[in-house]
Amino acid sequence: MLLQDLKTRGLIYQTSGVENLADHLESGQRTLYCGFDPTAGSLHLGHLLPLLVLRRFQLHSHRPILVIGGATGLIGDPSGRNRERPLNSLEKASEWAQGIQVQASRYLDFSRSKSQAMVVNNLDWTRSVRLIDFLRDTGKHFTLNTMIQKESVRSRLHQDEAGISFTEFSYMLLQSLDYYELAKQYGCSLQIGGSDQWGNITSGIDLVRRKLRLRVHGLTLPLITKADGTKFGKSDGSGTIWLNPKYTSPYQFYQFWVNTADADVSNMLSLFTFLSSEERQTLLTEHQKKPEKRVAQFQLARKMTQLVHGKEGLAAAERITQALFDGRQSLLNSEDFVQLEQDGLPCLELTDTTIPLRSVFAKTGLAKSTSAFKDAMNKQAVSVNGKAVHRFDARIDDFTALHGRWFLLRFGKRKWAMAITSSPEHSTDSRGE
């Protein structure tokens, strides 16, 4: 049963009556939706969980609707925030909405079938609504007494300096209007969202009941945290993990999952992958035998990277991982080096390839001093493109540039940087080896 599987995986936080919802889902195909506001140029890891839950429903023959918040994104959702979002222009919101629609669409099946997914934009049914009609037809069904009791509003009312503007206060009404329109047009009877959306979801349920005399449902997903209590979805070094490769590269995305703590990996496999309970248990049993090999983390990273970035993205991520950690730099192509530069690997543009290598390592920040470079070199912990440096007076042009212009510099076990030259590829010289 779908709900039982979601519960076992830890994907249910609240429902508007789990038994009634279970009966509702089992009695036939249902239409459900989840909304995504365009507040940035990409979706992030926090959006992935509801997208995958929509996919789980679709795999059980229900019909998902992905709602792009072209209208609600112009207002700003106060849920889970201690201050008001900056208002974005219509042009910027529209640009983001188009990008998010393309990005989110890859997780659902839009082929012609009974459970064919849909993408809609709530600006389509709000752009022509007149203020007076909105206040009379929608606003009259809400009381201030009820609205200020919602957590998204109540938490802000107690903040003397920030408070909440009427603009954000009206967000609840707009999202409720979404549920009403989707129920009326498509027979939608379930809304899902993050746990911070419960107040908005229940308001929509009430509006549909009052205006259409229909019983509809809501389900929220838990806020995902790590075993240490910190928020999930951010890396230690570079902040938010985005789903767009322009913001978070496939390699960086892959490494985020590889670095999952042992205490968290079981939960992440349950929440994010489509592995069965038996498959997850087999993987975890293997992992427990030799935890240092991180087989569970690597499988998690493979599944998630291929899901989000496809087979090519996964292949690139694994190539770079092998190059950096297994010393197989020859596997890298020029696009991989561009990806590493995008990831923030220290990078030095070379105008002179005859300068001492120790100076190159100093300028990239790898070696803090000449003595540090010499000590690491004597321990065979300094290399260029996978070849150890043995001479203190070695130069960068003692080594062959990869693809004519790239030098991958390693200092110690885990410190990396790049040097780039536009010169023709250098000939290998044994002096630096």
C-alpha positions as a Markdown table, in Angstrom:
| # | Residue | x | y | z |
|---|---|---|---|---|
| 1 | Met | 0.0 | 0.0 | 0.0 |
| 2 | Leu | 1.3 | 3.4 | -1.0 |
| 3 | Leu | 0.7 | 5.2 | 2.3 |
| 4 | Gln | 2.2 | 2.4 | 4.3 |
| 5 | Asp | 5.3 | 2.6 | 2.1 |
| 6 | Leu | 5.5 | 6.3 | 2.6 |
| 7 | Lys | 5.1 | 5.9 | 6.4 |
| 8 | Thr | 7.8 | 3.2 | 6.5 |
| 9 | Arg | 10.2 | 5.4 | 4.6 |
| 10 | Gly | 9.6 | 8.3 | 7.0 |
| 11 | Leu | 7.9 | 10.4 | 4.4 |
| 12 | Ile | 4.7 | 11.4 | 6.2 |
| 13 | Tyr | 4.6 | 14.1 | 8.8 |
| 14 | Gln | 1.0 | 15.1 | 8.8 |
| 15 | Thr | -2.2 | 14.2 | 7.0 |
| 16 | Ser | -5.8 | 15.4 | 7.1 |
| 17 | Gly | -6.9 | 12.0 | 8.4 |
| 18 | Val | -4.7 | 9.0 | 7.4 |
| 19 | Glu | -7.4 | 6.4 | 7.4 |
| 20 | Asn | -9.7 | 8.6 | 5.2 |
| 21 | Leu | -6.9 | 9.4 | 2.9 |
| 22 | Ala | -5.9 | 5.7 | 2.6 |
| 23 | Asp | -9.5 | 4.8 | 1.7 |
| 24 | His | -9.6 | 7.7 | -0.8 |
| 25 | Leu | -6.5 | 6.6 | -2.6 |
| 26 | Glu | -7.4 | 2.9 | -2.7 |
| 27 | Ser | -10.8 | 3.5 | -4.1 |
| 28 | Gly | -9.5 | 4.7 | -7.5 |
| 29 | Gln | -7.1 | 6.9 | -9.4 |
| 30 | Arg | -6.7 | 10.3 | -7.7 |
| 31 | Thr | -5.2 | 13.6 | -8.8 |
| 32 | Leu | -2.7 | 15.4 | -6.5 |
| 33 | Tyr | -0.5 | 18.4 | -6.7 |
| 34 | Cys | 2.4 | 20.2 | -5.2 |
| 35 | Gly | 3.5 | 23.8 | -5.8 |
| 36 | Phe | 6.9 | 25.3 | -6.4 |
| 37 | Asp | 7.5 | 29.0 | -6.3 |
| 38 | Pro | 10.1 | 30.5 | -8.6 |
| 39 | Thr | 12.2 | 32.3 | -5.9 |
| 40 | Ala | 15.6 | 31.4 | -7.5 |
| 41 | Gly | 17.1 | 30.3 | -10.8 |
| 42 | Ser | 17.0 | 26.7 | -9.7 |
| 43 | Leu | 15.3 | 24.2 | -7.5 |
| 44 | His | 17.4 | 22.8 | -4.6 |
| 45 | Leu | 17.7 | 19.7 | -2.6 |
| 46 | Gly | 14.8 | 20.7 | -0.4 |
| 47 | His | 12.5 | 20.6 | -3.5 |
| 48 | Leu | 13.6 | 17.1 | -4.5 |
| 49 | Leu | 11.8 | 15.3 | -1.8 |
| 50 | Pro | 8.3 | 16.5 | -2.8 |
| 51 | Leu | 9.1 | 15.9 | -6.5 |
| 52 | Leu | 10.0 | 12.3 | -5.7 |
| 53 | Val | 6.9 | 11.8 | -3.6 |
| 54 | Leu | 4.8 | 13.0 | -6.6 |
| 55 | Arg | 6.7 | 10.4 | -8.6 |
| 56 | Arg | 5.9 | 7.7 | -6.1 |
| 57 | Phe | 2.2 | 8.5 | -6.4 |
| 58 | Gln | 2.4 | 8.4 | -10.1 |
| 59 | Leu | 4.1 | 4.9 | -10.0 |
| 60 | His | 1.0 | 3.8 | -8.1 |
| 61 | Ser | -1.2 | 5.1 | -11.0 |
| 62 | His | -2.2 | 8.4 | -9.5 |
| 63 | Arg | -2.0 | 11.6 | -11.5 |
| 64 | Pro | 0.4 | 14.3 | -10.4 |
| 65 | Ile | 0.1 | 18.0 | -11.1 |
| 66 | Leu | 3.2 | 20.2 | -10.7 |
| 67 | Val | 2.1 | 23.8 | -10.0 |
| 68 | Ile | 4.6 | 26.5 | -10.8 |
| 69 | Gly | 3.9 | 29.5 | -8.6 |
| 70 | Gly | 4.1 | 32.3 | -11.2 |
| 71 | Ala | 1.6 | 34.3 | -9.1 |
| 72 | Thr | 2.4 | 33.1 | -5.5 |
| 73 | Gly | 6.1 | 33.6 | -6.3 |
| 74 | Leu | 5.5 | 37.3 | -6.8 |
| 75 | Ile | 4.0 | 37.5 | -3.3 |
| 76 | Gly | 6.4 | 35.4 | -1.2 |
| 77 | Asp | 5.5 | 32.6 | 1.2 |
| 78 | Pro | 6.1 | 33.6 | 4.9 |
| 79 | Ser | 6.2 | 30.0 | 6.0 |
| 80 | Gly | 9.4 | 29.0 | 7.7 |
| 81 | Arg | 10.9 | 32.5 | 7.4 |
| 82 | Asn | 11.7 | 35.1 | 10.1 |
| 83 | Arg | 11.7 | 38.0 | 7.7 |
| 84 | Glu | 10.0 | 39.1 | 4.5 |
| 85 | Arg | 11.4 | 37.9 | 1.1 |
| 86 | Pro | 12.5 | 40.6 | -1.3 |
| 87 | Leu | 9.9 | 41.0 | -4.0 |
| 88 | Asn | 11.0 | 39.9 | -7.5 |
| 89 | Ser | 10.1 | 41.6 | -10.7 |
| 90 | Leu | 7.5 | 39.9 | -13.0 |
| 91 | Glu | 10.2 | 39.4 | -15.6 |
| 92 | Lys | 12.6 | 37.7 | -13.3 |
| 93 | Ala | 9.9 | 35.5 | -11.7 |
| 94 | Ser | 8.7 | 34.5 | -15.2 |
| 95 | Glu | 12.2 | 33.6 | -16.3 |
| 96 | Trp | 12.8 | 31.5 | -13.2 |
| 97 | Ala | 9.3 | 29.9 | -13.6 |
| 98 | Gln | 10.2 | 28.7 | -17.1 |
| 99 | Gly | 13.5 | 27.3 | -15.9 |
| 100 | Ile | 12.0 | 25.5 | -13.0 |
| 101 | Gln | 9.2 | 24.0 | -15.1 |
| 102 | Val | 11.8 | 22.4 | -17.4 |
| 103 | Gln | 13.9 | 21.3 | -14.5 |
| 104 | Ala | 11.1 | 19.8 | -12.4 |
| 105 | Ser | 9.5 | 18.1 | -15.4 |
| 106 | Arg | 12.3 | 15.5 | -15.6 |
| 107 | Tyr | 11.1 | 13.7 | -12.5 |
| 108 | Leu | 7.6 | 12.8 | -13.7 |
| 109 | Asp | 6.2 | 10.9 | -16.7 |
| 110 | Phe | 4.4 | 13.2 | -19.2 |
| 111 | Ser | 3.8 | 10.6 | -21.8 |
| 112 | Arg | 0.2 | 9.8 | -22.8 |
| 113 | Ser | -1.2 | 7.6 | -20.1 |
| 114 | Lys | -4.0 | 7.5 | -17.6 |
| 115 | Ser | -1.6 | 8.9 | -15.0 |
| 116 | Gln | 0.0 | 11.4 | -17.3 |
| 117 | Ala | 1.6 | 14.3 | -15.3 |
| 118 | Met | 0.7 | 17.9 | -15.9 |
| 119 | Val | 2.5 | 21.3 | -15.3 |
| 120 | Val | 0.4 | 24.4 | -14.7 |
| 121 | Asn | 1.2 | 27.9 | -13.7 |
| 122 | Asn | -1.1 | 29.6 | -11.1 |
| 123 | Leu | -0.6 | 32.9 | -12.8 |
| 124 | Asp | -2.9 | 31.6 | -15.5 |
| 125 | Trp | -5.9 | 31.8 | -13.2 |
| 126 | Thr | -4.9 | 34.8 | -11.1 |
| 127 | Arg | -3.8 | 37.3 | -13.7 |
| 128 | Ser | -7.4 | 38.2 | -14.7 |
| 129 | Val | -8.9 | 38.1 | -11.2 |
| 130 | Arg | -10.1 | 41.5 | -10.0 |
| 131 | Leu | -9.4 | 42.6 | -6.5 |
| 132 | Ile | -13.0 | 43.2 | -5.5 |
| 133 | Asp | -14.0 | 39.7 | -6.9 |
| 134 | Phe | -11.1 | 38.1 | -5.0 |
| 135 | Leu | -12.1 | 39.7 | -1.7 |
| 136 | Arg | -15.8 | 38.8 | -2.2 |
| 137 | Asp | -15.4 | 35.3 | -3.6 |
| 138 | Thr | -12.4 | 34.1 | -1.7 |
| 139 | Gly | -11.6 | 36.4 | 1.1 |
| 140 | Lys | -15.0 | 36.1 | 2.7 |
| 141 | His | -14.4 | 32.5 | 3.5 |
| 142 | Phe | -11.4 | 33.3 | 5.8 |
| 143 | Thr | -11.6 | 34.8 | 9.3 |
| 144 | Leu | -8.7 | 36.8 | 10.8 |
| 145 | Asn | -9.1 | 34.7 | 13.9 |
| 146 | Thr | -8.3 | 31.5 | 12.0 |
| 147 | Met | -5.5 | 33.0 | 9.8 |
| 148 | Ile | -3.5 | 34.4 | 12.7 |
| 149 | Gln | -3.5 | 31.0 | 14.4 |
| 150 | Lys | -1.6 | 29.5 | 11.5 |
| 151 | Glu | 2.1 | 28.9 | 12.4 |
| 152 | Ser | 3.4 | 30.8 | 9.4 |
| 153 | Val | 1.6 | 33.9 | 10.5 |
| 154 | Arg | 1.7 | 33.5 | 14.3 |
| 155 | Ser | 5.5 | 33.1 | 14.4 |
| 156 | Arg | 5.9 | 36.4 | 12.6 |
| 157 | Leu | 3.4 | 38.3 | 14.6 |
| 158 | His | 5.6 | 37.9 | 17.7 |
| 159 | Gln | 8.5 | 39.5 | 16.0 |
| 160 | Asp | 8.2 | 43.2 | 16.8 |
| 161 | Glu | 10.8 | 44.4 | 14.2 |
| 162 | Ala | 10.0 | 42.1 | 11.2 |
| 163 | Gly | 6.3 | 41.4 | 11.7 |
| 164 | Ile | 4.4 | 40.4 | 8.6 |
| 165 | Ser | 3.1 | 42.6 | 5.7 |
| 166 | Phe | -0.4 | 42.4 | 4.3 |
| 167 | Thr | 1.3 | 41.1 | 1.1 |
| 168 | Glu | 2.7 | 38.0 | 2.8 |
| 169 | Phe | -0.5 | 37.7 | 4.9 |
| 170 | Ser | -2.5 | 37.3 | 1.7 |
| 171 | Tyr | -0.3 | 34.4 | 0.5 |
| 172 | Met | -2.5 | 31.9 | 2.3 |
| 173 | Leu | -5.5 | 33.0 | 0.3 |
| 174 | Leu | -3.7 | 32.7 | -3.0 |
| 175 | Gln | -2.5 | 29.2 | -2.3 |
| 176 | Ser | -6.0 | 28.2 | -1.2 |
| 177 | Leu | -7.3 | 29.6 | -4.5 |
| 178 | Asp | -4.9 | 27.2 | -6.2 |
| 179 | Tyr | -6.5 | 24.2 | -4.5 |
| 180 | Tyr | -9.9 | 25.5 | -5.4 |
| 181 | Glu | -9.1 | 26.0 | -9.1 |
| 182 | Leu | -7.3 | 22.6 | -9.4 |
| 183 | Ala | -10.2 | 20.8 | -7.7 |
| 184 | Lys | -12.7 | 22.5 | -10.0 |
| 185 | Gln | -10.8 | 22.1 | -13.2 |
| 186 | Tyr | -9.0 | 18.7 | -12.7 |
| 187 | Gly | -10.7 | 17.0 | -9.8 |
| 188 | Cys | -7.6 | 17.4 | -7.7 |
| 189 | Ser | -8.2 | 15.9 | -4.2 |
| 190 | Leu | -4.8 | 15.9 | -2.5 |
| 191 | Gln | -2.2 | 18.5 | -1.9 |
| 192 | Ile | 1.3 | 17.6 | -0.7 |
| 193 | Gly | 4.1 | 19.9 | 0.6 |
| 194 | Gly | 6.7 | 20.4 | 3.3 |
| 195 | Ser | 5.8 | 20.5 | 6.9 |
| 196 | Asp | 5.8 | 24.3 | 6.9 |
| 197 | Gln | 3.0 | 24.3 | 4.4 |
| 198 | Trp | 0.4 | 22.7 | 6.7 |
| 199 | Gly | -1.4 | 25.9 | 7.5 |
| 200 | Asn | -1.7 | 26.8 | 3.8 |
| 201 | Ile | -2.8 | 23.3 | 2.9 |
| 202 | Thr | -5.6 | 23.2 | 5.5 |
| 203 | Ser | -6.8 | 26.6 | 4.4 |
| 204 | Gly | -7.1 | 25.3 | 0.9 |
| 205 | Ile | -9.0 | 22.2 | 2.1 |
| 206 | Asp | -11.5 | 24.5 | 3.9 |
| 207 | Leu | -11.9 | 26.7 | 0.8 |
| 208 | Val | -12.6 | 23.7 | -1.4 |
| 209 | Arg | -15.1 | 22.4 | 1.1 |
| 210 | Arg | -16.9 | 25.7 | 1.4 |
| 211 | Lys | -17.1 | 26.6 | -2.3 |
| 212 | Leu | -17.4 | 23.2 | -4.0 |
| 213 | Arg | -18.8 | 21.1 | -1.2 |
| 214 | Leu | -16.0 | 18.5 | -1.8 |
| 215 | Arg | -13.9 | 16.6 | 0.7 |
| 216 | Val | -10.2 | 16.9 | -0.2 |
| 217 | His | -7.0 | 16.0 | 1.6 |
| 218 | Gly | -3.6 | 17.2 | 2.6 |
| 219 | Leu | -0.3 | 15.5 | 3.3 |
| 220 | Thr | 3.0 | 17.0 | 4.5 |
| 221 | Leu | 6.5 | 15.7 | 4.4 |
| 222 | Pro | 8.9 | 16.0 | 7.4 |
| 223 | Leu | 11.7 | 18.6 | 7.6 |
| 224 | Ile | 14.8 | 16.5 | 6.9 |
| 225 | Thr | 17.7 | 16.9 | 9.4 |
| 226 | Lys | 20.9 | 15.1 | 9.9 |
| 227 | Ala | 21.6 | 12.9 | 12.9 |
| 228 | Asp | 23.5 | 15.8 | 14.5 |
| 229 | Gly | 20.4 | 18.0 | 14.2 |
| 230 | Thr | 21.7 | 20.2 | 11.4 |
| 231 | Lys | 19.6 | 21.1 | 8.4 |
| 232 | Phe | 19.8 | 18.7 | 5.5 |
| 233 | Gly | 20.5 | 20.0 | 2.0 |
| 234 | Lys | 23.6 | 22.2 | 2.5 |
| 235 | Ser | 27.2 | 21.3 | 2.1 |
| 236 | Asp | 29.8 | 22.2 | 4.6 |
| 237 | Gly | 31.8 | 24.2 | 2.1 |
| 238 | Ser | 29.5 | 25.8 | -0.4 |
| 239 | Gly | 26.0 | 26.2 | 1.0 |
| 240 | Thr | 22.8 | 25.1 | -0.8 |
| 241 | Ile | 22.9 | 22.0 | -3.0 |
| 242 | Trp | 21.1 | 23.0 | -6.2 |
| 243 | Leu | 19.6 | 20.7 | -8.8 |
| 244 | Asn | 20.8 | 22.9 | -11.7 |
| 245 | Pro | 24.4 | 21.9 | -12.8 |
| 246 | Lys | 25.2 | 25.5 | -13.4 |
| 247 | Tyr | 24.9 | 26.1 | -9.6 |
| 248 | Thr | 26.0 | 22.8 | -8.2 |
| 249 | Ser | 28.0 | 20.6 | -10.6 |
| 250 | Pro | 27.4 | 16.8 | -10.9 |
| 251 | Tyr | 30.7 | 16.2 | -9.2 |
| 252 | Gln | 29.9 | 18.4 | -6.2 |
| 253 | Phe | 26.4 | 16.9 | -6.1 |
| 254 | Tyr | 27.9 | 13.4 | -6.1 |
| 255 | Gln | 30.3 | 14.3 | -3.4 |
| 256 | Phe | 27.6 | 15.6 | -1.2 |
| 257 | Trp | 26.0 | 12.2 | -1.1 |
| 258 | Val | 29.3 | 10.3 | -0.8 |
| 259 | Asn | 30.0 | 12.4 | 2.3 |
| 260 | Thr | 26.8 | 11.3 | 4.0 |
| 261 | Ala | 27.5 | 10.3 | 7.6 |
| 262 | Asp | 27.0 | 6.6 | 8.5 |
| 263 | Ala | 24.3 | 7.7 | 11.0 |
| 264 | Asp | 22.3 | 9.3 | 8.1 |
| 265 | Val | 22.8 | 6.9 | 5.2 |
| 266 | Ser | 20.0 | 4.5 | 6.0 |
| 267 | Asn | 17.5 | 7.3 | 6.3 |
| 268 | Met | 18.6 | 9.0 | 3.1 |
| 269 | Leu | 18.3 | 5.7 | 1.2 |
| 270 | Ser | 14.8 | 5.4 | 2.5 |
| 271 | Leu | 13.7 | 8.9 | 1.7 |
| 272 | Phe | 15.4 | 9.6 | -1.6 |
| 273 | Thr | 15.9 | 6.3 | -3.5 |
| 274 | Phe | 13.4 | 3.9 | -5.0 |
| 275 | Leu | 15.2 | 0.9 | -3.6 |
| 276 | Ser | 12.9 | -1.6 | -1.9 |
| 277 | Ser | 13.2 | -2.4 | 1.8 |
| 278 | Glu | 15.0 | -5.7 | 1.0 |
| 279 | Glu | 17.4 | -3.9 | -1.3 |
| 280 | Arg | 18.2 | -1.3 | 1.2 |
| 281 | Gln | 18.8 | -3.8 | 4.0 |
| 282 | Thr | 21.1 | -5.9 | 1.8 |
| 283 | Leu | 23.1 | -2.8 | 1.0 |
| 284 | Leu | 23.3 | -1.7 | 4.6 |
| 285 | Thr | 24.4 | -5.2 | 5.7 |
| 286 | Glu | 27.2 | -5.0 | 3.2 |
| 287 | His | 28.1 | -1.5 | 4.4 |
| 288 | Gln | 28.3 | -2.6 | 8.1 |
| 289 | Lys | 30.8 | -5.3 | 7.3 |
| 290 | Lys | 33.3 | -2.8 | 5.9 |
| 291 | Pro | 32.1 | 0.8 | 6.7 |
| 292 | Glu | 35.4 | 2.3 | 5.6 |
| 293 | Lys | 34.5 | 1.4 | 1.9 |
| 294 | Arg | 31.3 | 3.5 | 2.2 |
| 295 | Val | 29.4 | 1.2 | -0.2 |
| 296 | Ala | 26.1 | 2.5 | 1.0 |
| 297 | Gln | 27.2 | 6.1 | 0.4 |
| 298 | Phe | 28.5 | 5.4 | -3.0 |
| 299 | Gln | 25.4 | 3.6 | -4.1 |
| 300 | Leu | 23.3 | 6.5 | -2.7 |
| 301 | Ala | 25.5 | 9.0 | -4.7 |
| 302 | Arg | 25.2 | 7.0 | -7.9 |
| 303 | Lys | 21.4 | 6.7 | -7.6 |
| 304 | Met | 20.8 | 10.4 | -6.9 |
| 305 | Thr | 23.4 | 11.8 | -9.4 |
| 306 | Gln | 22.0 | 9.7 | -12.2 |
| 307 | Leu | 18.4 | 10.7 | -11.2 |
| 308 | Val | 19.2 | 14.4 | -11.2 |
| 309 | His | 22.0 | 14.7 | -13.8 |
| 310 | Gly | 21.6 | 11.7 | -16.0 |
| 311 | Lys | 24.1 | 9.0 | -17.0 |
| 312 | Glu | 26.5 | 11.6 | -18.5 |
| 313 | Gly | 26.5 | 13.6 | -15.3 |
| 314 | Leu | 27.1 | 10.5 | -13.2 |
| 315 | Ala | 30.0 | 9.4 | -15.5 |
| 316 | Ala | 31.6 | 12.8 | -15.2 |
| 317 | Ala | 31.3 | 12.8 | -11.4 |
| 318 | Glu | 32.8 | 9.4 | -11.1 |
| 319 | Arg | 35.7 | 10.3 | -13.5 |
| 320 | Ile | 36.6 | 13.3 | -11.4 |
| 321 | Thr | 36.3 | 11.3 | -8.2 |
| 322 | Gln | 38.7 | 8.7 | -9.5 |
| 323 | Ala | 41.1 | 11.3 | -10.8 |
| 324 | Leu | 41.3 | 13.2 | -7.4 |
| 325 | Phe | 41.2 | 10.3 | -5.0 |
| 326 | Asp | 42.6 | 7.4 | -7.0 |
| 327 | Gly | 45.3 | 9.3 | -8.9 |
| 328 | Arg | 43.8 | 8.7 | -12.4 |
| 329 | Gln | 44.1 | 12.2 | -13.8 |
| 330 | Ser | 44.4 | 10.9 | -17.3 |
| 331 | Leu | 40.7 | 10.1 | -17.3 |
| 332 | Leu | 39.7 | 13.8 | -17.1 |
| 333 | Asn | 38.5 | 15.6 | -20.2 |
| 334 | Ser | 38.5 | 19.4 | -20.7 |
| 335 | Glu | 34.8 | 19.6 | -19.5 |
| 336 | Asp | 35.8 | 18.0 | -16.3 |
| 337 | Phe | 38.4 | 20.7 | -15.6 |
| 338 | Val | 35.8 | 23.4 | -16.3 |
| 339 | Gln | 33.5 | 21.6 | -13.8 |
| 340 | Leu | 36.3 | 21.6 | -11.2 |
| 341 | Glu | 36.8 | 25.3 | -11.7 |
| 342 | Gln | 33.1 | 25.9 | -11.4 |
| 343 | Asp | 33.2 | 24.0 | -8.1 |
| 344 | Gly | 35.6 | 26.5 | -6.7 |
| 345 | Leu | 38.8 | 24.6 | -6.9 |
| 346 | Pro | 41.6 | 27.2 | -6.5 |
| 347 | Cys | 42.7 | 28.2 | -10.0 |
| 348 | Leu | 45.7 | 30.1 | -11.2 |
| 349 | Glu | 46.0 | 31.6 | -14.7 |
| 350 | Leu | 49.6 | 31.1 | -15.9 |
| 351 | Thr | 51.4 | 33.8 | -18.0 |
| 352 | Asp | 54.8 | 32.4 | -17.4 |
| 353 | Thr | 55.4 | 28.6 | -17.3 |
| 354 | Thr | 59.0 | 28.9 | -16.3 |
| 355 | Ile | 58.4 | 30.2 | -12.8 |
| 356 | Pro | 59.3 | 27.8 | -10.0 |
| 357 | Leu | 56.7 | 25.3 | -9.1 |
| 358 | Arg | 56.9 | 26.2 | -5.4 |
| 359 | Ser | 55.7 | 29.7 | -6.4 |
| 360 | Val | 52.7 | 28.2 | -8.3 |
| 361 | Phe | 51.8 | 26.2 | -5.2 |
| 362 | Ala | 52.1 | 29.4 | -3.0 |
| 363 | Lys | 50.0 | 31.5 | -5.4 |
| 364 | Thr | 47.2 | 28.9 | -5.4 |
| 365 | Gly | 47.2 | 28.8 | -1.6 |
| 366 | Leu | 48.3 | 25.1 | -1.4 |
| 367 | Ala | 51.7 | 25.7 | 0.2 |
| 368 | Lys | 51.8 | 28.5 | 2.8 |
| 369 | Ser | 55.5 | 28.7 | 2.8 |
| 370 | Thr | 58.6 | 27.5 | 0.9 |
| 371 | Ser | 59.5 | 25.2 | 3.8 |
| 372 | Ala | 56.0 | 23.7 | 3.8 |
| 373 | Phe | 56.4 | 22.9 | 0.1 |
| 374 | Lys | 59.8 | 21.4 | 0.6 |
| 375 | Asp | 58.6 | 19.2 | 3.6 |
| 376 | Ala | 55.6 | 17.9 | 1.6 |
| 377 | Met | 57.8 | 17.3 | -1.5 |
| 378 | Asn | 60.2 | 15.2 | 0.6 |
| 379 | Lys | 57.3 | 13.1 | 1.8 |
| 380 | Gln | 56.2 | 12.6 | -1.8 |
| 381 | Ala | 53.0 | 14.5 | -1.1 |
| 382 | Val | 53.3 | 17.1 | -3.9 |
| 383 | Ser | 52.3 | 16.1 | -7.4 |
| 384 | Val | 51.4 | 17.7 | -10.8 |
| 385 | Asn | 48.9 | 15.8 | -13.0 |
| 386 | Gly | 49.5 | 12.7 | -10.9 |
| 387 | Lys | 53.3 | 12.8 | -11.2 |
| 388 | Ala | 55.3 | 13.3 | -8.0 |
| 389 | Val | 57.6 | 16.3 | -7.7 |
| 390 | His | 61.1 | 15.4 | -6.5 |
| 391 | Arg | 63.1 | 18.6 | -7.3 |
| 392 | Phe | 62.8 | 21.8 | -5.3 |
| 393 | Asp | 63.7 | 23.9 | -8.3 |
| 394 | Ala | 61.1 | 22.1 | -10.6 |
| 395 | Arg | 59.0 | 24.4 | -12.9 |
| 396 | Ile | 55.5 | 24.0 | -14.2 |
| 397 | Asp | 56.7 | 23.4 | -17.7 |
| 398 | Asp | 58.6 | 20.3 | -16.5 |
| 399 | Phe | 55.3 | 18.6 | -16.7 |
| 400 | Thr | 52.9 | 17.9 | -19.6 |
| 401 | Ala | 49.7 | 19.9 | -19.6 |
| 402 | Leu | 46.5 | 17.9 | -19.8 |
| 403 | His | 44.5 | 18.8 | -22.9 |
| 404 | Gly | 47.1 | 21.4 | -23.8 |
| 405 | Arg | 46.5 | 23.8 | -20.9 |
| 406 | Trp | 45.5 | 22.2 | -17.5 |
| 407 | Phe | 47.7 | 21.3 | -14.5 |
| 408 | Leu | 46.1 | 19.6 | -11.6 |
| 409 | Leu | 48.1 | 20.3 | -8.4 |
| 410 | Arg | 48.0 | 18.2 | -5.3 |
| 411 | Phe | 49.4 | 19.1 | -1.9 |
| 412 | Gly | 49.1 | 16.5 | 0.8 |
| 413 | Lys | 46.2 | 14.0 | 0.5 |
| 414 | Arg | 43.2 | 16.2 | 0.0 |
| 415 | Lys | 44.3 | 19.7 | -1.0 |
| 416 | Trp | 43.9 | 20.4 | -4.7 |
| 417 | Ala | 44.2 | 23.4 | -7.1 |
| 418 | Met | 44.6 | 24.0 | -10.8 |
| 419 | Ala | 47.0 | 26.0 | -13.0 |
| 420 | Ile | 45.9 | 27.0 | -16.5 |
| 421 | Thr | 47.9 | 28.1 | -19.5 |
| 422 | Ser | 46.9 | 29.1 | -23.0 |
| 423 | Ser | 50.2 | 27.9 | -24.4 |
| 424 | Pro | 50.6 | 24.9 | -26.6 |
| 425 | Glu | 51.0 | 21.6 | -24.7 |
| 426 | His | 54.4 | 21.2 | -23.2 |
| 427 | Ser | 56.6 | 18.3 | -23.8 |
| 428 | Thr | 57.3 | 15.9 | -20.9 |
| 429 | Asp | 60.5 | 16.7 | -19.1 |
| 430 | Ser | 62.0 | 14.2 | -16.7 |
| 431 | Arg | 63.5 | 17.0 | -14.5 |
| 432 | Gly | 60.2 | 17.5 | -12.5 |
| 433 | Glu | 59.5 | 13.8 | -12.0 |
